[in-house]
Amino acid sequence: MNKDVRQTLIKRAMAARERAYAPYSKYHVGAALLAVGGKIYDGVNVENASYPVGICAERNALSTAITESERKFEAIVVATGNGGSPCGMCRQMLSEFGLDLNVLMVDQDGNVVHEDSLRELLPLAFVPDDLQ
């Protein structure tokens, strides 16, 4: 991923974060998911009074991409106030489409706090091949 695409992803994730719906936790999250073909899909966390019903920004972005028939992804940027990491549920859902996904975590100022492959963030992942 080149520098311009990287900056675009960071800006998109930060802009998405501004649209998050987090009235309970106040922990706004935005995500920008880059498909191999170059298209970017945004996602935000959406909380609900019935807490388990909410959805994380990463899964929101992935679901949007899947509805447009995307199946191959290169990178995701997750923007939070403190550069927090994707939760385990999001890591597992992203792993369905490949462990080589580049994951960048940025803080409220757009600083990259951590960058790694999904493979490193989810060791011993349960993947589709495990079902055979």
C-alpha positions, 0 to 999 in steps of 0.5 A: 500500500503506497503512502497516499492510499495509507493517508486516505485510509487514515482520513476515511477512518477518522471521518467515519469515527465522527459519525459513530453512534456510541451514546453508552460507552462514548467510545467512537470507532471508525474503520476504513477497509481497503479491497484489493481492487482499490475501493474503500468501505467505511464503517462505524460502531453502532451501539444499542440499549441492548448492548449485545445488539450493537456492531463494531466499526470493523464488522460494519465496514466488512458487511458493507463490502460483502454486500457489494461482492468484495471478498479480498482485502488488503488493509483496514484502518481502525480509528479510536480516541486512543488507538485501540485494537479491534476486538476478538469478534472483529478479528475473527470475522476479518480472518474469514477473508485472509490473515494477511490483512494489514491492520493499522490502529490510529488515535484521534490525531491520526497517529499510527499507534500499532500496525500488524498483520491480522495473522499476528493479531489473531494467532491460531485463528480458526479459519475456513480450512479448519472445517474440512 
